[in-house]
Amino acid sequence: MTPINPPPRPWVAVLLLMLGIAGCAALWVLVSMATGRVCSWMAVVAALDAALLLRLAQVRAGPWRSLWGTLATAACIALSLWLVVSGLLGRMLGLTPWEAATRMGSYHAWTLVQTTHGAADAAWLVAGAVIAAVLSR
């Protein structure tokens, strides 16, 4: 008897990716707040998470899955960078990360990201995107 595979459902993949992005960003912020650093190496963890979730959702292999994995990783990186720099700033001002994130504008966030991240951090972020593209395929 051959096993019957259920047809892939695109909404499951989208839901899993959204939960994965939120969960990975929360973990990234938690690690960053515990260490007091930006922890850019978590971009690789985000890439592994996105690739695993796409495989669990049974998304068909190919360039589209690679694109979805890269976009999910980029979304996790962007959300995490925003929350990490707002958390580090909020710690100095006595605010929680989500309070500081709602009060911080995009220009201020971008300035803080540029000042807190060096070349090694940029390399980790790019490595996360590349790993997501390769492993999601």
Contacts in CASP RR format, 6 or more apart in sequence:
PFRMAT RR
TARGET T0000
AUTHOR 0000-0000-0000
METHOD contacts of the structure
MODEL  1
MTPINPPPRPWVAVLLLMLGIAGCAALWVLVSMATGRVCSWMAVVAALDA
ALLLRLAQVRAGPWRSLWGTLATAACIALSLWLVVSGLLGRMLGLTPWEA
ATRMGSYHAWTLVQTTHGAADAAWLVAGAVIAAVLSR
5 58 0 8 1.000
8 57 0 8 1.000
8 58 0 8 1.000
8 59 0 8 1.000
8 60 0 8 1.000
9 57 0 8 1.000
12 57 0 8 1.000
13 53 0 8 1.000
13 54 0 8 1.000
13 57 0 8 1.000
13 59 0 8 1.000
13 68 0 8 1.000
16 53 0 8 1.000
16 54 0 8 1.000
16 56 0 8 1.000
16 57 0 8 1.000
17 50 0 8 1.000
17 53 0 8 1.000
17 54 0 8 1.000
17 57 0 8 1.000
17 68 0 8 1.000
17 69 0 8 1.000
17 72 0 8 1.000
20 49 0 8 1.000
20 50 0 8 1.000
20 53 0 8 1.000
20 72 0 8 1.000
20 76 0 8 1.000
21 46 0 8 1.000
21 50 0 8 1.000
21 72 0 8 1.000
21 75 0 8 1.000
21 76 0 8 1.000
21 79 0 8 1.000
22 79 0 8 1.000
24 42 0 8 1.000
24 45 0 8 1.000
24 46 0 8 1.000
24 49 0 8 1.000
24 76 0 8 1.000
24 80 0 8 1.000
25 46 0 8 1.000
25 76 0 8 1.000
25 79 0 8 1.000
25 80 0 8 1.000
25 83 0 8 1.000
27 42 0 8 1.000
27 45 0 8 1.000
28 39 0 8 1.000
28 42 0 8 1.000
28 45 0 8 1.000
28 46 0 8 1.000
28 76 0 8 1.000
28 80 0 8 1.000
28 83 0 8 1.000
28 84 0 8 1.000
29 80 0 8 1.000
29 83 0 8 1.000
29 84 0 8 1.000
29 87 0 8 1.000
29 97 0 8 1.000
31 39 0 8 1.000
31 42 0 8 1.000
32 38 0 8 1.000
32 39 0 8 1.000
32 42 0 8 1.000
32 80 0 8 1.000
32 84 0 8 1.000
32 87 0 8 1.000
32 88 0 8 1.000
33 87 0 8 1.000
33 91 0 8 1.000
33 97 0 8 1.000
36 88 0 8 1.000
38 81 0 8 1.000
38 84 0 8 1.000
38 85 0 8 1.000
38 88 0 8 1.000
38 116 0 8 1.000
38 117 0 8 1.000
38 121 0 8 1.000
39 84 0 8 1.000
40 117 0 8 1.000
40 120 0 8 1.000
40 121 0 8 1.000
40 122 0 8 1.000
40 124 0 8 1.000
40 125 0 8 1.000
41 124 0 8 1.000
42 80 0 8 1.000
43 73 0 8 1.000
43 76 0 8 1.000
43 77 0 8 1.000
43 124 0 8 1.000
43 125 0 8 1.000
43 127 0 8 1.000
43 128 0 8 1.000
43 129 0 8 1.000
44 124 0 8 1.000
44 127 0 8 1.000
44 128 0 8 1.000
44 131 0 8 1.000
46 72 0 8 1.000
46 73 0 8 1.000
46 76 0 8 1.000
46 77 0 8 1.000
46 80 0 8 1.000
46 128 0 8 1.000
46 132 0 8 1.000
47 69 0 8 1.000
47 73 0 8 1.000
47 128 0 8 1.000
47 129 0 8 1.000
47 131 0 8 1.000
47 132 0 8 1.000
47 135 0 8 1.000
48 131 0 8 1.000
48 135 0 8 1.000
49 76 0 8 1.000
50 68 0 8 1.000
50 69 0 8 1.000
50 70 0 8 1.000
50 72 0 8 1.000
50 73 0 8 1.000
50 76 0 8 1.000
50 132 0 8 1.000
50 136 0 8 1.000
51 69 0 8 1.000
51 131 0 8 1.000
51 132 0 8 1.000
51 135 0 8 1.000
51 136 0 8 1.000
53 72 0 8 1.000
54 65 0 8 1.000
54 68 0 8 1.000
54 69 0 8 1.000
54 72 0 8 1.000
54 136 0 8 1.000
59 65 0 8 1.000
59 68 0 8 1.000
61 137 0 8 1.000
62 137 0 8 1.000
63 137 0 8 1.000
65 136 0 8 1.000
65 137 0 8 1.000
66 132 0 8 1.000
66 133 0 8 1.000
66 134 0 8 1.000
66 136 0 8 1.000
66 137 0 8 1.000
67 133 0 8 1.000
68 136 0 8 1.000
69 132 0 8 1.000
69 133 0 8 1.000
69 136 0 8 1.000
70 129 0 8 1.000
70 132 0 8 1.000
70 133 0 8 1.000
70 136 0 8 1.000
72 132 0 8 1.000
73 128 0 8 1.000
73 129 0 8 1.000
73 132 0 8 1.000
74 129 0 8 1.000
77 125 0 8 1.000
77 128 0 8 1.000
77 129 0 8 1.000
81 109 0 8 1.000
81 113 0 8 1.000
81 117 0 8 1.000
82 101 0 8 1.000
82 104 0 8 1.000
82 109 0 8 1.000
83 97 0 8 1.000
83 98 0 8 1.000
83 101 0 8 1.000
84 97 0 8 1.000
85 104 0 8 1.000
85 109 0 8 1.000
85 112 0 8 1.000
85 113 0 8 1.000
85 116 0 8 1.000
86 97 0 8 1.000
86 98 0 8 1.000
86 100 0 8 1.000
86 101 0 8 1.000
86 104 0 8 1.000
86 109 0 8 1.000
86 112 0 8 1.000
87 95 0 8 1.000
87 96 0 8 1.000
87 97 0 8 1.000
87 100 0 8 1.000
87 101 0 8 1.000
88 112 0 8 1.000
88 116 0 8 1.000
89 95 0 8 1.000
89 100 0 8 1.000
89 104 0 8 1.000
89 112 0 8 1.000
90 96 0 8 1.000
90 97 0 8 1.000
90 99 0 8 1.000
90 100 0 8 1.000
93 100 0 8 1.000
95 103 0 8 1.000
104 112 0 8 1.000
117 125 0 8 1.000
END
